[in-house]
Amino acid sequence: MLLIPAIDLHDGQCVRLKQGNINQVTVFSDDPAAMARHWVENGARRLHLVDLNGAFAGEPKNVGAIRSIINEIGDEVPIQLGGGIRDLNTIERYLDDGLSYVIIGTASVKNPEFLRDACDAFGGHIIVGLDAKNRKVATDGWSKLTEYEVVDLARQAQCYGVEAIIYTDIGRDGMLQGINIPETVRLAQALKIPVIASGGLSKLTDIDALCAVEKDGIDGVICGRAIYSGELDFTAAQNLADSICESTANKA
C-alpha cells in the first residue's frame, strides 16, 4: 500500500481545501519545493501534485511551483500531477519537464476522445482522476456534479489504456472523516487496473482498513490534510502499511 503525500498548489503556495471549496483554504507552506523535499525525506515513494488554480481555470497556472518541485526532487521518486490538463501539448511539456504521470480529470469526462488520444500518445503515463459524490462524478474543480456514474467512466478509461484511477470521495476530502472504503472497493472490484484511494484519510486505523482490501485492487492512498495538521504521522503510517503487507506476504 503506497502512501502518497499531496501537495496542492494555489497561487504558488502549498494549501489544503475542505471539500474542494476554494473559499476554505488553509496555507501550509509558501515553499512547495521544500515541502516536497520534506515528504521525500520522511519516506514518501511518490508525490501527488494538484494545480488548484489550473483545475478551476482549465489551463496550467502553477507551472513555476511545479517546476521547482521537479528540480528539487529530480528522479528520486515519481511525481504525478493533475489540474488544468486539457490538451496533448500540456501533457508533453509536463512529461518533458520530468513528471512521471499526468492526471486527467474533467477532460476525461467532457472529452473522452482527448483521453483516448492521450493514452495512445503517452502510454504508461496517464492516470484518470474521478471525483465523486453519491457515486456521481464531479468536474471543473468539483464545482459541477454530473449524472455520470463513477464506475461507468472508470471502465471506459480502462478500455482506453490508463494506468490507474484515482478515486476521491469529495464529501470527505479535507474533512478527516476516514476513507470511503465500501465505495472504493466497489470501484476497484469493477476494474482490472489499480485504484488509488483519496479523500478523508485521518488515522492509522484507516491504513489498517485499506491494507485489508489491498487484494481488491487498491494500490495506494493520497494523504492530505491529516499529514499536514499532524493528525497522522506520515512515516509511521507508511511503515505500518509496509509491515502489514510484509506480514500478509509471509503468511501467503
Secondary structure, 3 states (H helix, E strand, C coil): CEEEEEEEEECCEEEEEECCEEEEEEEEECCHHHHHHHHHHCCCCCEEEEEHHHHHHCCCCCHHHHHHHHHHHCCCCCEEEECCCCCHHHHHHHHHHCCCEEEECHHHHHCHHHHHHHHHHCCCCEEEEEEEECCEEEECCCCEEEEEEHHHHHHHHHHHCCCEEEEEECCCCCCCCCCCHHHHHHHHHCCCCCEEEECCCCCHHHHHHHHHCHHHCEEEEEECHHHHHCCCCHHHHHHHHHHHHHHHHHHC
